[in-house]
Amino acid sequence: MTLRLPVTARSGLLLTALLALAACSSQEGPAPGERTADPAAAPAQTSAPAQAEGDVPATPAAPGEAAPPQGPAPTLGVEYFEIAGGQPFAPGPAGTVEVVEVFGYTCPACARFEPLVSAWKARQPAYVRFTPVAAPFGGYWMPYAKAFYAADSMGLREKTHDAMFQAVHVDRSLPAQGVTDEQIAAFYAGHGANAQEFANTMSSFAVDARMKRATQFLQRSGVDATPTIVVDGKYRIASGQPYEDVLRITDHLVARARAENAPAAPAADAATDAEAETPAAEEAAG
């Protein structure tokens, strides 16, 4: 006899599973310092028709610029939050905009998000600096976070990033929980690293310092789940939203940060203007 759950129970389990895939939680609350809008004072949002996949934006981007944001502008306090006193994870040259993706290799939602955010990154102009930050939330998050920073310091990140997601979530050649440094080092040895050197780097003071720096960034930005996008240290996108919406919101916030970071136009020199007008005024008087 086959035992079948009632429809309501099956629906509840399905919803729970979908929500579990939406974001991976650190089980810790957000850091203080975020500001949200007063719902009564928030301006009404105007909906725009959804853009079909593969459509070309109606307004092309200027050379060196990102395509104009598509869809409705995001709502403060619902879809994103302002970070009071926020700072970029790694400040760059003037005029650049940092986009941080906080992720974890053990997070199923991050594995699902990765192909989409990688395609998004490939479309960005040079002034957008995409920075992945591995979340050191504690417990089973820690070995994989150390592995990320060790690989980054050894020049192995780009060639191993997708392969690590594959190993944990598809091949299951590495366990999400209970992995050892030796297992991780053996994985990177398969991608050109010296296993002992990699294990030593994971345990180094340099990697420990990067882990602490990442922890401080997450705390001041209020990040408590993955994947989470933080734009220029100023804006944190709410977790648990559909990935297409996350990237739409990111586009809008990048455009906003770009405008905010643009150098102010030089003020007109009043004295020069006055001198230029003097001959004309004298000629009119004569």
Secondary structure as GFF3:
##gff-version 3
##sequence-region A 1 286
A	DSSP	alpha_helix	7	22	.	.	.	ID=ss1
A	DSSP	beta_strand	24	25	.	.	.	ID=ss2
A	DSSP	beta_strand	34	35	.	.	.	ID=ss3
A	DSSP	beta_strand	80	83	.	.	.	ID=ss4
A	DSSP	beta_strand	97	103	.	.	.	ID=ss5
A	DSSP	alpha_helix	108	122	.	.	.	ID=ss6
A	DSSP	beta_strand	128	134	.	.	.	ID=ss7
A	DSSP	alpha_helix	141	153	.	.	.	ID=ss8
A	DSSP	alpha_helix	157	169	.	.	.	ID=ss9
A	DSSP	alpha_helix	181	189	.	.	.	ID=ss10
A	DSSP	alpha_helix	195	202	.	.	.	ID=ss11
A	DSSP	alpha_helix	205	221	.	.	.	ID=ss12
A	DSSP	beta_strand	225	226	.	.	.	ID=ss13
A	DSSP	beta_strand	228	231	.	.	.	ID=ss14
A	DSSP	beta_strand	235	237	.	.	.	ID=ss15
A	DSSP	alpha_helix	243	261	.	.	.	ID=ss16
A	DSSP	alpha_helix	270	285	.	.	.	ID=ss17
###
